[in-house]
Amino acid sequence: MSERTRIYFASDLHLGMHPGEESLRREKLFVQWLEEIKKDASELWLLGDVFDYWFEYKKVVPRGFTRFLGKLASLSDAGVKIHLLP
């Protein structure tokens, strides 16, 4: 595994935006990208509009998007610092 030195940025995923099939396709593509950056990412910045809606509750997890949330957990467990801006 190479040294983790890269910082990645992403925004405007709009997961949950209709139609559902398109949202699922975007989620799968993004999870694939997250797997690719895992080898050298030191940080991941999610700059807003990750979901097509936003509730600023501190203890609420959006329904669905299990692939995406699981991959974020995996990256975090691997030592990648994750920053999420609403």
Distance bins in CASP14 RR format, pairs under 12 A and 6 or more apart:
PFRMAT RR
TARGET T0000
AUTHOR 0000-0000-0000
RMODE 2
METHOD distances of the structure
MODEL  1
1 38 0 0 0 0 1 0 0 0 0 0 0
1 39 1 0 1 0 0 0 0 0 0 0 0
1 40 0 0 0 0 1 0 0 0 0 0 0
1 41 0 0 0 0 0 1 0 0 0 0 0
1 78 0 0 0 0 1 0 0 0 0 0 0
1 79 0 0 0 0 0 1 0 0 0 0 0
2 37 0 0 0 0 0 1 0 0 0 0 0
2 38 0 0 0 0 0 1 0 0 0 0 0
2 39 1 0 1 0 0 0 0 0 0 0 0
2 40 1 0 1 0 0 0 0 0 0 0 0
2 41 0 0 0 0 0 1 0 0 0 0 0
2 42 0 0 0 0 0 1 0 0 0 0 0
3 39 0 0 0 0 1 0 0 0 0 0 0
3 40 1 0 0 1 0 0 0 0 0 0 0
3 41 0 0 0 0 0 1 0 0 0 0 0
3 42 0 0 0 0 1 0 0 0 0 0 0
4 37 0 0 0 0 1 0 0 0 0 0 0
4 38 0 0 0 0 1 0 0 0 0 0 0
4 39 0 0 0 0 1 0 0 0 0 0 0
4 40 1 0 1 0 0 0 0 0 0 0 0
4 41 1 0 0 1 0 0 0 0 0 0 0
4 42 1 0 1 0 0 0 0 0 0 0 0
4 43 0 0 0 0 1 0 0 0 0 0 0
4 44 0 0 0 0 0 1 0 0 0 0 0
4 75 0 0 0 0 0 1 0 0 0 0 0
4 78 0 0 0 0 1 0 0 0 0 0 0
4 79 1 0 0 1 0 0 0 0 0 0 0
4 80 1 0 0 1 0 0 0 0 0 0 0
4 81 0 0 0 0 1 0 0 0 0 0 0
5 37 0 0 0 0 0 1 0 0 0 0 0
5 39 0 0 0 0 0 1 0 0 0 0 0
5 40 1 0 0 1 0 0 0 0 0 0 0
5 41 0 0 0 0 1 0 0 0 0 0 0
5 42 1 0 1 0 0 0 0 0 0 0 0
5 43 0 0 0 0 1 0 0 0 0 0 0
5 80 0 0 0 0 0 1 0 0 0 0 0
6 36 0 0 0 0 0 1 0 0 0 0 0
6 37 1 0 0 1 0 0 0 0 0 0 0
6 38 0 0 0 0 0 1 0 0 0 0 0
6 39 0 0 0 0 1 0 0 0 0 0 0
6 40 1 0 1 0 0 0 0 0 0 0 0
6 41 1 0 1 0 0 0 0 0 0 0 0
6 42 1 0 0 1 0 0 0 0 0 0 0
6 43 0 0 0 0 1 0 0 0 0 0 0
6 44 0 0 0 0 1 0 0 0 0 0 0
6 45 0 0 0 0 0 1 0 0 0 0 0
6 80 0 0 0 0 1 0 0 0 0 0 0
6 81 0 0 0 0 0 1 0 0 0 0 0
7 37 0 0 0 0 1 0 0 0 0 0 0
7 40 0 0 0 0 0 1 0 0 0 0 0
7 41 1 0 0 1 0 0 0 0 0 0 0
7 42 1 0 0 1 0 0 0 0 0 0 0
7 43 1 0 1 0 0 0 0 0 0 0 0
7 44 1 0 0 1 0 0 0 0 0 0 0
7 45 1 0 0 1 0 0 0 0 0 0 0
7 80 0 0 0 0 1 0 0 0 0 0 0
7 81 0 0 0 0 1 0 0 0 0 0 0
7 82 0 0 0 0 0 1 0 0 0 0 0
7 83 0 0 0 0 1 0 0 0 0 0 0
8 30 0 0 0 0 0 1 0 0 0 0 0
8 33 0 0 0 0 1 0 0 0 0 0 0
8 34 0 0 0 0 1 0 0 0 0 0 0
8 36 0 0 0 0 1 0 0 0 0 0 0
8 37 1 0 1 0 0 0 0 0 0 0 0
8 38 0 0 0 0 0 1 0 0 0 0 0
8 39 0 0 0 0 0 1 0 0 0 0 0
8 40 0 0 0 0 1 0 0 0 0 0 0
8 41 1 0 1 0 0 0 0 0 0 0 0
8 42 0 0 0 0 1 0 0 0 0 0 0
8 43 1 0 0 1 0 0 0 0 0 0 0
8 44 1 0 1 0 0 0 0 0 0 0 0
8 45 1 0 0 1 0 0 0 0 0 0 0
8 46 0 0 0 0 1 0 0 0 0 0 0
8 47 0 0 0 0 0 1 0 0 0 0 0
8 75 0 0 0 0 1 0 0 0 0 0 0
8 80 0 0 0 0 1 0 0 0 0 0 0
8 81 0 0 0 0 0 1 0 0 0 0 0
8 82 0 0 0 0 0 1 0 0 0 0 0
8 83 0 0 0 0 0 1 0 0 0 0 0
9 33 0 0 0 0 0 1 0 0 0 0 0
9 37 0 0 0 0 0 1 0 0 0 0 0
9 41 0 0 0 0 0 1 0 0 0 0 0
9 43 0 0 0 0 1 0 0 0 0 0 0
9 44 1 0 0 1 0 0 0 0 0 0 0
9 45 1 0 1 0 0 0 0 0 0 0 0
9 46 0 0 0 0 1 0 0 0 0 0 0
9 47 1 0 0 1 0 0 0 0 0 0 0
9 48 0 0 0 0 0 1 0 0 0 0 0
9 82 0 0 0 0 0 1 0 0 0 0 0
9 83 0 0 0 0 1 0 0 0 0 0 0
9 84 0 0 0 0 0 1 0 0 0 0 0
9 85 0 0 0 0 0 1 0 0 0 0 0
10 26 0 0 0 0 0 1 0 0 0 0 0
10 29 0 0 0 0 0 1 0 0 0 0 0
10 30 1 0 0 1 0 0 0 0 0 0 0
10 31 0 0 0 0 0 1 0 0 0 0 0
10 33 1 0 0 1 0 0 0 0 0 0 0
10 34 0 0 0 0 1 0 0 0 0 0 0
10 37 0 0 0 0 1 0 0 0 0 0 0
10 41 0 0 0 0 0 1 0 0 0 0 0
10 43 0 0 0 0 0 1 0 0 0 0 0
10 44 1 0 0 1 0 0 0 0 0 0 0
10 45 1 0 0 1 0 0 0 0 0 0 0
10 46 1 0 1 0 0 0 0 0 0 0 0
10 47 1 0 0 1 0 0 0 0 0 0 0
10 48 0 0 0 0 1 0 0 0 0 0 0
10 49 0 0 0 0 1 0 0 0 0 0 0
10 50 1 0 0 1 0 0 0 0 0 0 0
10 68 0 0 0 0 0 1 0 0 0 0 0
10 72 0 0 0 0 0 1 0 0 0 0 0
10 82 0 0 0 0 0 1 0 0 0 0 0
10 83 0 0 0 0 0 1 0 0 0 0 0
10 84 0 0 0 0 0 1 0 0 0 0 0
10 85 0 0 0 0 0 1 0 0 0 0 0
11 30 0 0 0 0 0 1 0 0 0 0 0
11 44 0 0 0 0 0 1 0 0 0 0 0
11 45 0 0 0 0 1 0 0 0 0 0 0
11 46 1 0 0 1 0 0 0 0 0 0 0
11 47 1 1 0 0 0 0 0 0 0 0 0
11 48 1 0 1 0 0 0 0 0 0 0 0
11 49 1 0 1 0 0 0 0 0 0 0 0
11 50 1 0 0 1 0 0 0 0 0 0 0
11 51 0 0 0 0 0 1 0 0 0 0 0
11 83 0 0 0 0 0 1 0 0 0 0 0
11 84 0 0 0 0 0 1 0 0 0 0 0
11 85 0 0 0 0 1 0 0 0 0 0 0
11 86 0 0 0 0 0 1 0 0 0 0 0
12 26 0 0 0 0 0 1 0 0 0 0 0
12 30 0 0 0 0 0 1 0 0 0 0 0
12 46 0 0 0 0 1 0 0 0 0 0 0
12 47 0 0 0 0 1 0 0 0 0 0 0
12 48 1 0 0 1 0 0 0 0 0 0 0
12 49 1 0 1 0 0 0 0 0 0 0 0
12 50 0 0 0 0 1 0 0 0 0 0 0
12 51 0 0 0 0 0 1 0 0 0 0 0
12 52 0 0 0 0 1 0 0 0 0 0 0
12 85 0 0 0 0 0 1 0 0 0 0 0
13 22 0 0 0 0 0 1 0 0 0 0 0
13 23 0 0 0 0 1 0 0 0 0 0 0
13 24 0 0 0 0 0 1 0 0 0 0 0
13 25 0 0 0 0 0 1 0 0 0 0 0
13 26 1 0 0 1 0 0 0 0 0 0 0
13 27 1 0 0 1 0 0 0 0 0 0 0
13 28 0 0 0 0 0 1 0 0 0 0 0
13 29 0 0 0 0 1 0 0 0 0 0 0
13 30 1 0 1 0 0 0 0 0 0 0 0
13 31 0 0 0 0 0 1 0 0 0 0 0
13 33 0 0 0 0 0 1 0 0 0 0 0
13 34 0 0 0 0 0 1 0 0 0 0 0
13 46 0 0 0 0 1 0 0 0 0 0 0
13 47 0 0 0 0 0 1 0 0 0 0 0
13 48 0 0 0 0 1 0 0 0 0 0 0
13 49 1 0 0 1 0 0 0 0 0 0 0
13 50 1 0 1 0 0 0 0 0 0 0 0
13 51 1 0 0 1 0 0 0 0 0 0 0
13 52 0 0 0 0 1 0 0 0 0 0 0
13 54 0 0 0 0 0 1 0 0 0 0 0
13 62 0 0 0 0 0 1 0 0 0 0 0
13 65 0 0 0 0 1 0 0 0 0 0 0
13 68 0 0 0 0 1 0 0 0 0 0 0
13 72 0 0 0 0 0 1 0 0 0 0 0
13 84 0 0 0 0 0 1 0 0 0 0 0
14 20 0 0 0 0 0 1 0 0 0 0 0
14 22 0 0 0 0 1 0 0 0 0 0 0
14 23 1 0 0 1 0 0 0 0 0 0 0
14 25 0 0 0 0 0 1 0 0 0 0 0
14 26 1 0 0 1 0 0 0 0 0 0 0
14 27 0 0 0 0 0 1 0 0 0 0 0
14 30 0 0 0 0 0 1 0 0 0 0 0
14 48 0 0 0 0 1 0 0 0 0 0 0
14 49 1 0 1 0 0 0 0 0 0 0 0
14 50 0 0 0 0 1 0 0 0 0 0 0
14 51 1 0 0 1 0 0 0 0 0 0 0
14 52 1 0 1 0 0 0 0 0 0 0 0
14 53 0 0 0 0 1 0 0 0 0 0 0
14 54 0 0 0 0 0 1 0 0 0 0 0
14 65 0 0 0 0 0 1 0 0 0 0 0
15 22 0 0 0 0 0 1 0 0 0 0 0
15 23 1 0 1 0 0 0 0 0 0 0 0
15 24 0 0 0 0 1 0 0 0 0 0 0
15 25 0 0 0 0 0 1 0 0 0 0 0
15 26 1 0 0 1 0 0 0 0 0 0 0
15 27 1 0 1 0 0 0 0 0 0 0 0
15 28 0 0 0 0 0 1 0 0 0 0 0
15 29 0 0 0 0 0 1 0 0 0 0 0
15 30 1 0 0 1 0 0 0 0 0 0 0
15 31 0 0 0 0 0 1 0 0 0 0 0
15 46 0 0 0 0 0 1 0 0 0 0 0
15 48 0 0 0 0 0 1 0 0 0 0 0
15 49 0 0 0 0 1 0 0 0 0 0 0
15 50 1 0 0 1 0 0 0 0 0 0 0
15 51 1 0 1 0 0 0 0 0 0 0 0
15 52 1 0 0 1 0 0 0 0 0 0 0
15 53 0 0 0 0 1 0 0 0 0 0 0
15 54 0 0 0 0 0 1 0 0 0 0 0
15 62 1 0 0 1 0 0 0 0 0 0 0
15 63 0 0 0 0 0 1 0 0 0 0 0
15 64 0 0 0 0 1 0 0 0 0 0 0
15 65 1 0 1 0 0 0 0 0 0 0 0
15 66 0 0 0 0 0 1 0 0 0 0 0
15 67 0 0 0 0 1 0 0 0 0 0 0
15 68 1 0 0 1 0 0 0 0 0 0 0
15 69 0 0 0 0 1 0 0 0 0 0 0
15 72 0 0 0 0 0 1 0 0 0 0 0
16 22 0 0 0 0 1 0 0 0 0 0 0
16 23 1 0 1 0 0 0 0 0 0 0 0
16 24 0 0 0 0 1 0 0 0 0 0 0
16 25 0 0 0 0 0 1 0 0 0 0 0
16 26 0 0 0 0 1 0 0 0 0 0 0
16 27 0 0 0 0 1 0 0 0 0 0 0
16 49 0 0 0 0 0 1 0 0 0 0 0
16 50 0 0 0 0 1 0 0 0 0 0 0
16 51 1 0 0 1 0 0 0 0 0 0 0
16 52 1 0 1 0 0 0 0 0 0 0 0
16 53 1 0 0 1 0 0 0 0 0 0 0
16 54 0 0 0 0 0 1 0 0 0 0 0
16 62 0 0 0 0 1 0 0 0 0 0 0
16 63 0 0 0 0 1 0 0 0 0 0 0
16 64 0 0 0 0 1 0 0 0 0 0 0
16 65 1 0 0 1 0 0 0 0 0 0 0
16 68 0 0 0 0 0 1 0 0 0 0 0
17 23 1 0 1 0 0 0 0 0 0 0 0
17 24 0 0 0 0 0 1 0 0 0 0 0
17 25 0 0 0 0 0 1 0 0 0 0 0
17 26 0 0 0 0 1 0 0 0 0 0 0
17 27 0 0 0 0 0 1 0 0 0 0 0
17 49 0 0 0 0 1 0 0 0 0 0 0
17 50 0 0 0 0 0 1 0 0 0 0 0
17 51 0 0 0 0 1 0 0 0 0 0 0
17 52 1 1 0 0 0 0 0 0 0 0 0
17 53 0 0 0 0 1 0 0 0 0 0 0
17 65 0 0 0 0 0 1 0 0 0 0 0
18 24 0 0 0 0 0 1 0 0 0 0 0
18 26 0 0 0 0 0 1 0 0 0 0 0
18 52 0 0 0 0 1 0 0 0 0 0 0
18 53 0 0 0 0 0 1 0 0 0 0 0
19 25 0 0 0 0 1 0 0 0 0 0 0
19 26 0 0 0 0 0 1 0 0 0 0 0
19 52 0 0 0 0 0 1 0 0 0 0 0
20 26 0 0 0 0 1 0 0 0 0 0 0
20 27 0 0 0 0 1 0 0 0 0 0 0
20 28 0 0 0 0 0 1 0 0 0 0 0
20 52 0 0 0 0 0 1 0 0 0 0 0
20 64 0 0 0 0 0 1 0 0 0 0 0
20 65 0 0 0 0 0 1 0 0 0 0 0
21 27 0 0 0 0 0 1 0 0 0 0 0
21 28 0 0 0 0 0 1 0 0 0 0 0
22 28 0 0 0 0 0 1 0 0 0 0 0
22 29 0 0 0 0 0 1 0 0 0 0 0
22 52 0 0 0 0 0 1 0 0 0 0 0
23 29 0 0 0 0 0 1 0 0 0 0 0
23 30 0 0 0 0 0 1 0 0 0 0 0
23 50 0 0 0 0 0 1 0 0 0 0 0
23 51 0 0 0 0 1 0 0 0 0 0 0
23 52 1 0 0 1 0 0 0 0 0 0 0
23 53 0 0 0 0 0 1 0 0 0 0 0
23 62 0 0 0 0 0 1 0 0 0 0 0
23 64 0 0 0 0 1 0 0 0 0 0 0
23 65 0 0 0 0 1 0 0 0 0 0 0
23 67 0 0 0 0 0 1 0 0 0 0 0
23 68 0 0 0 0 0 1 0 0 0 0 0
24 30 0 0 0 0 0 1 0 0 0 0 0
24 31 0 0 0 0 0 1 0 0 0 0 0
24 64 0 0 0 0 1 0 0 0 0 0 0
24 65 0 0 0 0 1 0 0 0 0 0 0
24 66 0 0 0 0 0 1 0 0 0 0 0
24 67 0 0 0 0 1 0 0 0 0 0 0
24 68 0 0 0 0 0 1 0 0 0 0 0
25 31 0 0 0 0 0 1 0 0 0 0 0
25 32 0 0 0 0 0 1 0 0 0 0 0
25 67 0 0 0 0 0 1 0 0 0 0 0
26 32 0 0 0 0 0 1 0 0 0 0 0
26 33 0 0 0 0 0 1 0 0 0 0 0
26 49 0 0 0 0 0 1 0 0 0 0 0
26 50 0 0 0 0 0 1 0 0 0 0 0
26 51 0 0 0 0 0 1 0 0 0 0 0
26 52 0 0 0 0 0 1 0 0 0 0 0
26 65 0 0 0 0 0 1 0 0 0 0 0
26 67 0 0 0 0 0 1 0 0 0 0 0
26 68 0 0 0 0 1 0 0 0 0 0 0
27 33 0 0 0 0 0 1 0 0 0 0 0
27 34 0 0 0 0 0 1 0 0 0 0 0
27 50 0 0 0 0 0 1 0 0 0 0 0
27 51 0 0 0 0 0 1 0 0 0 0 0
27 52 0 0 0 0 0 1 0 0 0 0 0
27 62 0 0 0 0 0 1 0 0 0 0 0
27 64 0 0 0 0 1 0 0 0 0 0 0
27 65 1 0 0 1 0 0 0 0 0 0 0
27 66 0 0 0 0 1 0 0 0 0 0 0
27 67 1 0 1 0 0 0 0 0 0 0 0
27 68 1 0 1 0 0 0 0 0 0 0 0
27 69 0 0 0 0 1 0 0 0 0 0 0
27 70 0 0 0 0 0 1 0 0 0 0 0
27 71 0 0 0 0 1 0 0 0 0 0 0
27 72 0 0 0 0 0 1 0 0 0 0 0
28 34 0 0 0 0 0 1 0 0 0 0 0
28 35 0 0 0 0 0 1 0 0 0 0 0
28 65 0 0 0 0 0 1 0 0 0 0 0
28 66 0 0 0 0 0 1 0 0 0 0 0
28 67 1 0 0 1 0 0 0 0 0 0 0
28 68 0 0 0 0 1 0 0 0 0 0 0
28 71 0 0 0 0 0 1 0 0 0 0 0
29 35 0 0 0 0 0 1 0 0 0 0 0
29 36 0 0 0 0 0 1 0 0 0 0 0
29 67 0 0 0 0 0 1 0 0 0 0 0
29 68 0 0 0 0 0 1 0 0 0 0 0
29 71 0 0 0 0 0 1 0 0 0 0 0
30 36 0 0 0 0 0 1 0 0 0 0 0
30 37 0 0 0 0 0 1 0 0 0 0 0
30 44 0 0 0 0 0 1 0 0 0 0 0
30 46 0 0 0 0 0 1 0 0 0 0 0
30 50 0 0 0 0 1 0 0 0 0 0 0
30 51 0 0 0 0 0 1 0 0 0 0 0
30 65 0 0 0 0 1 0 0 0 0 0 0
30 67 0 0 0 0 1 0 0 0 0 0 0
30 68 1 0 0 1 0 0 0 0 0 0 0
30 69 0 0 0 0 0 1 0 0 0 0 0
30 70 0 0 0 0 0 1 0 0 0 0 0
30 71 0 0 0 0 1 0 0 0 0 0 0
30 72 0 0 0 0 0 1 0 0 0 0 0
31 37 0 0 0 0 0 1 0 0 0 0 0
31 38 0 0 0 0 0 1 0 0 0 0 0
31 65 0 0 0 0 1 0 0 0 0 0 0
31 66 0 0 0 0 1 0 0 0 0 0 0
31 67 1 0 1 0 0 0 0 0 0 0 0
31 68 1 0 1 0 0 0 0 0 0 0 0
31 69 0 0 0 0 1 0 0 0 0 0 0
31 70 0 0 0 0 1 0 0 0 0 0 0
31 71 1 0 1 0 0 0 0 0 0 0 0
31 72 0 0 0 0 1 0 0 0 0 0 0
31 73 0 0 0 0 0 1 0 0 0 0 0
31 74 0 0 0 0 1 0 0 0 0 0 0
31 75 0 0 0 0 0 1 0 0 0 0 0
32 38 0 0 0 0 0 1 0 0 0 0 0
32 67 0 0 0 0 1 0 0 0 0 0 0
32 68 0 0 0 0 0 1 0 0 0 0 0
32 71 0 0 0 0 1 0 0 0 0 0 0
33 41 0 0 0 0 0 1 0 0 0 0 0
33 44 0 0 0 0 0 1 0 0 0 0 0
33 67 0 0 0 0 0 1 0 0 0 0 0
33 68 0 0 0 0 0 1 0 0 0 0 0
33 71 0 0 0 0 1 0 0 0 0 0 0
33 75 0 0 0 0 0 1 0 0 0 0 0
34 41 0 0 0 0 1 0 0 0 0 0 0
34 44 1 0 0 1 0 0 0 0 0 0 0
34 46 0 0 0 0 0 1 0 0 0 0 0
34 50 0 0 0 0 0 1 0 0 0 0 0
34 67 0 0 0 0 1 0 0 0 0 0 0
34 68 1 0 0 1 0 0 0 0 0 0 0
34 69 0 0 0 0 0 1 0 0 0 0 0
34 70 0 0 0 0 1 0 0 0 0 0 0
34 71 1 0 1 0 0 0 0 0 0 0 0
34 72 1 0 0 1 0 0 0 0 0 0 0
34 73 0 0 0 0 0 1 0 0 0 0 0
34 74 0 0 0 0 1 0 0 0 0 0 0
34 75 1 0 0 1 0 0 0 0 0 0 0
34 76 0 0 0 0 0 1 0 0 0 0 0
34 78 0 0 0 0 0 1 0 0 0 0 0
34 80 0 0 0 0 1 0 0 0 0 0 0
34 82 0 0 0 0 0 1 0 0 0 0 0
35 41 0 0 0 0 0 1 0 0 0 0 0
35 67 0 0 0 0 0 1 0 0 0 0 0
35 68 0 0 0 0 0 1 0 0 0 0 0
35 70 0 0 0 0 0 1 0 0 0 0 0
35 71 1 0 0 1 0 0 0 0 0 0 0
35 72 0 0 0 0 0 1 0 0 0 0 0
35 74 0 0 0 0 1 0 0 0 0 0 0
35 75 0 0 0 0 1 0 0 0 0 0 0
35 78 0 0 0 0 0 1 0 0 0 0 0
35 80 0 0 0 0 0 1 0 0 0 0 0
36 71 0 0 0 0 0 1 0 0 0 0 0
36 75 0 0 0 0 0 1 0 0 0 0 0
37 43 0 0 0 0 0 1 0 0 0 0 0
37 44 1 0 0 1 0 0 0 0 0 0 0
37 45 0 0 0 0 0 1 0 0 0 0 0
37 71 0 0 0 0 0 1 0 0 0 0 0
37 72 0 0 0 0 0 1 0 0 0 0 0
37 74 0 0 0 0 0 1 0 0 0 0 0
37 75 0 0 0 0 1 0 0 0 0 0 0
37 78 0 0 0 0 0 1 0 0 0 0 0
37 80 0 0 0 0 1 0 0 0 0 0 0
37 82 0 0 0 0 0 1 0 0 0 0 0
38 44 0 0 0 0 1 0 0 0 0 0 0
38 71 0 0 0 0 1 0 0 0 0 0 0
38 72 0 0 0 0 0 1 0 0 0 0 0
38 74 1 0 0 1 0 0 0 0 0 0 0
38 75 1 0 0 1 0 0 0 0 0 0 0
38 76 0 0 0 0 0 1 0 0 0 0 0
38 77 0 0 0 0 0 1 0 0 0 0 0
38 78 1 0 0 1 0 0 0 0 0 0 0
38 79 0 0 0 0 1 0 0 0 0 0 0
38 80 1 0 0 1 0 0 0 0 0 0 0
38 82 0 0 0 0 0 1 0 0 0 0 0
39 75 0 0 0 0 0 1 0 0 0 0 0
39 78 0 0 0 0 1 0 0 0 0 0 0
39 80 0 0 0 0 0 1 0 0 0 0 0
40 75 0 0 0 0 0 1 0 0 0 0 0
40 78 0 0 0 0 0 1 0 0 0 0 0
40 80 0 0 0 0 1 0 0 0 0 0 0
41 71 0 0 0 0 0 1 0 0 0 0 0
41 72 0 0 0 0 0 1 0 0 0 0 0
41 74 0 0 0 0 0 1 0 0 0 0 0
41 75 1 0 0 1 0 0 0 0 0 0 0
41 76 0 0 0 0 0 1 0 0 0 0 0
41 78 0 0 0 0 1 0 0 0 0 0 0
41 79 0 0 0 0 1 0 0 0 0 0 0
41 80 1 0 1 0 0 0 0 0 0 0 0
41 81 0 0 0 0 1 0 0 0 0 0 0
41 82 0 0 0 0 1 0 0 0 0 0 0
41 83 0 0 0 0 0 1 0 0 0 0 0
42 75 0 0 0 0 0 1 0 0 0 0 0
42 78 0 0 0 0 0 1 0 0 0 0 0
42 79 0 0 0 0 1 0 0 0 0 0 0
42 80 1 0 0 1 0 0 0 0 0 0 0
42 81 1 0 0 1 0 0 0 0 0 0 0
42 82 0 0 0 0 0 1 0 0 0 0 0
42 83 0 0 0 0 0 1 0 0 0 0 0
43 75 0 0 0 0 1 0 0 0 0 0 0
43 76 0 0 0 0 0 1 0 0 0 0 0
43 79 0 0 0 0 1 0 0 0 0 0 0
43 80 1 0 0 1 0 0 0 0 0 0 0
43 81 1 0 1 0 0 0 0 0 0 0 0
43 82 1 0 0 1 0 0 0 0 0 0 0
43 83 1 0 0 1 0 0 0 0 0 0 0
43 84 0 0 0 0 0 1 0 0 0 0 0
44 50 0 0 0 0 0 1 0 0 0 0 0
44 68 0 0 0 0 0 1 0 0 0 0 0
44 71 0 0 0 0 0 1 0 0 0 0 0
44 72 0 0 0 0 1 0 0 0 0 0 0
44 74 0 0 0 0 0 1 0 0 0 0 0
44 75 1 0 0 1 0 0 0 0 0 0 0
44 76 0 0 0 0 1 0 0 0 0 0 0
44 78 0 0 0 0 0 1 0 0 0 0 0
44 79 0 0 0 0 0 1 0 0 0 0 0
44 80 1 0 1 0 0 0 0 0 0 0 0
44 81 1 0 0 1 0 0 0 0 0 0 0
44 82 1 0 1 0 0 0 0 0 0 0 0
44 83 1 0 0 1 0 0 0 0 0 0 0
44 84 0 0 0 0 1 0 0 0 0 0 0
44 85 0 0 0 0 0 1 0 0 0 0 0
45 80 0 0 0 0 0 1 0 0 0 0 0
45 81 0 0 0 0 1 0 0 0 0 0 0
45 82 0 0 0 0 1 0 0 0 0 0 0
45 83 1 0 1 0 0 0 0 0 0 0 0
45 84 0 0 0 0 1 0 0 0 0 0 0
45 85 1 0 0 1 0 0 0 0 0 0 0
46 54 0 0 0 0 0 1 0 0 0 0 0
46 68 0 0 0 0 0 1 0 0 0 0 0
46 69 0 0 0 0 0 1 0 0 0 0 0
46 71 0 0 0 0 0 1 0 0 0 0 0
46 72 0 0 0 0 1 0 0 0 0 0 0
46 75 0 0 0 0 0 1 0 0 0 0 0
46 80 0 0 0 0 0 1 0 0 0 0 0
46 81 0 0 0 0 0 1 0 0 0 0 0
46 82 1 0 0 1 0 0 0 0 0 0 0
46 83 1 0 0 1 0 0 0 0 0 0 0
46 84 1 0 1 0 0 0 0 0 0 0 0
46 85 1 0 0 1 0 0 0 0 0 0 0
46 86 0 0 0 0 1 0 0 0 0 0 0
47 83 0 0 0 0 1 0 0 0 0 0 0
47 84 0 0 0 0 1 0 0 0 0 0 0
47 85 1 0 1 0 0 0 0 0 0 0 0
47 86 0 0 0 0 1 0 0 0 0 0 0
48 54 0 0 0 0 1 0 0 0 0 0 0
48 83 0 0 0 0 0 1 0 0 0 0 0
48 84 1 0 0 1 0 0 0 0 0 0 0
48 85 1 0 1 0 0 0 0 0 0 0 0
48 86 1 0 0 1 0 0 0 0 0 0 0
49 84 0 0 0 0 0 1 0 0 0 0 0
49 85 0 0 0 0 1 0 0 0 0 0 0
49 86 0 0 0 0 1 0 0 0 0 0 0
50 62 0 0 0 0 1 0 0 0 0 0 0
50 65 0 0 0 0 1 0 0 0 0 0 0
50 68 0 0 0 0 1 0 0 0 0 0 0
50 69 0 0 0 0 0 1 0 0 0 0 0
50 72 0 0 0 0 1 0 0 0 0 0 0
50 82 0 0 0 0 0 1 0 0 0 0 0
50 83 0 0 0 0 0 1 0 0 0 0 0
50 84 1 0 0 1 0 0 0 0 0 0 0
50 85 0 0 0 0 1 0 0 0 0 0 0
50 86 0 0 0 0 1 0 0 0 0 0 0
51 60 0 0 0 0 0 1 0 0 0 0 0
51 61 0 0 0 0 0 1 0 0 0 0 0
51 62 1 0 1 0 0 0 0 0 0 0 0
51 63 0 0 0 0 0 1 0 0 0 0 0
51 64 0 0 0 0 1 0 0 0 0 0 0
51 65 1 0 0 1 0 0 0 0 0 0 0
51 68 0 0 0 0 1 0 0 0 0 0 0
51 69 0 0 0 0 0 1 0 0 0 0 0
51 84 0 0 0 0 0 1 0 0 0 0 0
51 86 0 0 0 0 1 0 0 0 0 0 0
52 62 0 0 0 0 1 0 0 0 0 0 0
52 65 0 0 0 0 0 1 0 0 0 0 0
53 60 0 0 0 0 0 1 0 0 0 0 0
53 62 1 0 0 1 0 0 0 0 0 0 0
53 63 0 0 0 0 0 1 0 0 0 0 0
53 65 0 0 0 0 0 1 0 0 0 0 0
53 86 0 0 0 0 0 1 0 0 0 0 0
54 60 0 0 0 0 0 1 0 0 0 0 0
54 62 0 0 0 0 1 0 0 0 0 0 0
54 84 0 0 0 0 0 1 0 0 0 0 0
54 85 0 0 0 0 0 1 0 0 0 0 0
54 86 1 0 1 0 0 0 0 0 0 0 0
55 61 0 0 0 0 0 1 0 0 0 0 0
55 62 1 0 0 1 0 0 0 0 0 0 0
55 63 0 0 0 0 0 1 0 0 0 0 0
55 86 0 0 0 0 1 0 0 0 0 0 0
56 84 0 0 0 0 0 1 0 0 0 0 0
56 85 0 0 0 0 0 1 0 0 0 0 0
56 86 1 0 1 0 0 0 0 0 0 0 0
57 86 0 0 0 0 0 1 0 0 0 0 0
58 86 0 0 0 0 0 1 0 0 0 0 0
61 68 0 0 0 0 0 1 0 0 0 0 0
61 69 1 0 0 1 0 0 0 0 0 0 0
61 70 0 0 0 0 0 1 0 0 0 0 0
61 72 0 0 0 0 0 1 0 0 0 0 0
61 73 0 0 0 0 0 1 0 0 0 0 0
62 68 0 0 0 0 1 0 0 0 0 0 0
62 69 0 0 0 0 1 0 0 0 0 0 0
62 72 0 0 0 0 0 1 0 0 0 0 0
62 84 0 0 0 0 0 1 0 0 0 0 0
63 69 0 0 0 0 0 1 0 0 0 0 0
64 70 0 0 0 0 0 1 0 0 0 0 0
65 71 0 0 0 0 1 0 0 0 0 0 0
65 72 0 0 0 0 1 0 0 0 0 0 0
65 73 0 0 0 0 0 1 0 0 0 0 0
66 72 0 0 0 0 0 1 0 0 0 0 0
66 73 0 0 0 0 0 1 0 0 0 0 0
67 73 0 0 0 0 0 1 0 0 0 0 0
67 74 0 0 0 0 0 1 0 0 0 0 0
68 74 0 0 0 0 0 1 0 0 0 0 0
68 75 0 0 0 0 0 1 0 0 0 0 0
68 82 0 0 0 0 0 1 0 0 0 0 0
68 84 0 0 0 0 0 1 0 0 0 0 0
69 75 0 0 0 0 0 1 0 0 0 0 0
69 76 0 0 0 0 0 1 0 0 0 0 0
69 82 0 0 0 0 0 1 0 0 0 0 0
69 84 0 0 0 0 0 1 0 0 0 0 0
70 76 0 0 0 0 1 0 0 0 0 0 0
70 77 0 0 0 0 1 0 0 0 0 0 0
70 78 0 0 0 0 0 1 0 0 0 0 0
70 82 0 0 0 0 0 1 0 0 0 0 0
71 77 0 0 0 0 0 1 0 0 0 0 0
71 78 0 0 0 0 0 1 0 0 0 0 0
71 80 0 0 0 0 0 1 0 0 0 0 0
71 82 0 0 0 0 0 1 0 0 0 0 0
72 78 0 0 0 0 0 1 0 0 0 0 0
72 79 0 0 0 0 0 1 0 0 0 0 0
72 80 0 0 0 0 1 0 0 0 0 0 0
72 81 0 0 0 0 0 1 0 0 0 0 0
72 82 1 0 0 1 0 0 0 0 0 0 0
72 83 0 0 0 0 0 1 0 0 0 0 0
72 84 0 0 0 0 1 0 0 0 0 0 0
73 79 0 0 0 0 0 1 0 0 0 0 0
73 80 0 0 0 0 0 1 0 0 0 0 0
73 82 0 0 0 0 1 0 0 0 0 0 0
74 80 0 0 0 0 1 0 0 0 0 0 0
74 82 0 0 0 0 0 1 0 0 0 0 0
75 81 0 0 0 0 1 0 0 0 0 0 0
75 82 1 0 0 1 0 0 0 0 0 0 0
75 83 0 0 0 0 0 1 0 0 0 0 0
76 82 1 0 1 0 0 0 0 0 0 0 0
76 83 0 0 0 0 0 1 0 0 0 0 0
76 84 0 0 0 0 0 1 0 0 0 0 0
END
